[in-house]
Amino acid sequence: MVMQGMGMSSLKKHPALIPLYVCVAMGAVGAVYYTLRLATRNPDVTWNRSKNPEPWQEYSNKQYKFYSPIRDYSKTESPAPKYTE
């Protein structure tokens, strides 16, 4: 037994539910995309510590924010801290 509004026959009877499902699906896809982007592109996350022990140094002159009005990071001071041993 399928809940009312969840089956195709019920959606044909209530077409106003279709935009709701589309918006929820787009939100879910966006959340998954952003989580995967953070897990793969963020300099704070490393998946292989022996291959790249200091991943934040790779982003010293790159943009890693989702949006930034600065276009060329090579001409600005790096937001990444400089660690010395």
N, C-alpha and C positions, 0 to 999 in steps of 0.2 A: 504494500500500500504506500503510495507516494503522497507526500503532503500536498495540500491544495496550493497551486501557484508554482509548483516545482516541475511538473510534467509538461510535455509539449501540448497536450490537449487542453490543459488548463491555461497555458500561455495564449493559446488561440482564442480562448474565451475572455481573457483579461490582457489585452495587448499593452495596457499602460504599465505593466510590470517589466516589460522588455528594457526600457531605459534604466530602470533601477538595477537590473542584472548587469547591463553594460557598464554602468558607473562603478559598481562594486568590483567587477572583473578588472576594469582599468586601474582601480585603486590597488587591488591585490598585485597586479603585474608591476605597477610602479614601485610598490613596497619591496617586492622581491628583487627587482632590478637595482634599486638603490642599495639594498643590503649587500647584494653581490658586488656592486661597484665599490662599496666601502671595504669589503673583504679582500678585493683584488688590487685596488688602486691606492689605498690609503698608505702613506709612508709609515704609519705606526704599526702596521700589520706585516709580519713576515711569515712565510710558509716554510722556508728552508733556511734555517739559521746558519748552517755551515757554509752554504753557497753565498749568502749575502748577510754578513754579521751586523752591518750598520745600514739598514735600508733607507733611513732618513737622509743620509748623505747623498744619495742618488737624486733627491728632489731639491737640492740646494738652489737651483735656478729654474725650476719647473713649476708650473701651476698644478696644484693638486686639489684645489677647492672646486666645488661643483660649478660655481659661477664667480667670476672676479672681473671687475672693470679694467684691470691692468692687462694689457695684451702681451707685452714683452717683459718677462721676468729676468732676462739677462742684464737689463739696465738698472734694476732696482736692487736694494738690499734684500738679501735672502731672509724670509721669515723663519727658516730652520735654524736652530741654535748650532753653534760650532763647538763641538766637544773635542777637547784635547786630552791626551793621556800624559 
